[in-house]
Amino acid sequence: MQALLSGFIKLALASLLAGSLLSFFGITPRAVLDSLGVTAEELHNGIVSAFAWAVPRMVMGAVVIVPIWLTAYLLMPPRG
């Protein structure tokens, strides 16, 4: 748990540093989206569509994979 928390803190500090550096050079999220020719609404709709497409397929895959994994785990010889 400590390694996970440490990783999140490092990620947050690196993100803060990168954001500060980009801000220093005048690069804003709006400028990046404008240079890509995408609006914030289009980006949001794309992300929602991606999740709407991916989640049902992940659940269907889990219906197959989880029982196979559980069976393999239960049939493994004991360790140590």
N, C-alpha and C positions, 0 to 999 in steps of 0.2 A: 504494500500500500504506500509505503514511503517513497519507493522508486517512482510510482505513478504520480504522486503529488509533486515530487521533484521535477519530473518530466514536464508536467503542466506549468510549473513555475518558470522553468527554463523557456518553454514555448511562449509564455506570456511576455517575458522579458525580451526575447528575440523579436517578437511581434511589435512590441512597443518601440524598440530600437529601430526596426525597419520602417515603421510608420513615421517616426520622428525624422528619419533621414529623408524619406519621400516628401514629407511636408516641408522640410527645409528647401528642397529643390522645387517646390510648388506643384508637386504632382498630387492631384486629388482624385478620389473615386469618380467624381463626375467627369473629369478630364480623361480618365482611362476609358470610361464607358463611351464618351463622345468619340474618342479616337478609334474605338472598335465599331462605331456606328450602331450601338445598342442603347436602348433606353432602360431605365431601372425597372419599368413595368415589364418589358420584354424579358429581361433577365429573370425576374421573379417568376413569370409565367413559364419560362423554360425550366427552371429548377423544380417548380411544382409538377410540371409534366413529366420530368425525369423520375421524380419520386413516385408519381402515380403509375408510371410504367414499371419501375423496378420492384416496388414493394410486393405486389402480388406474385411476381416470379420468384422472389426470394422466399416467400412463405411456401409456395409450391415446392421449391427445391428443398426447403427444410423438412417438409413432410417426408421426403425420401431420404435425405442425408442423415437426419438425427437418429432415426431407428437403426440405420446401418452402423453409424458410429457407436451407438449404445450397445448394440449386439457385439461389435468387435471389441469394445472396452470390457464388456462382461466376460468374454471368452479369452481374454489375454491371460497368460500365466501370471501368478502373483510375483511381485518384485521383492527382491531381497529376502 
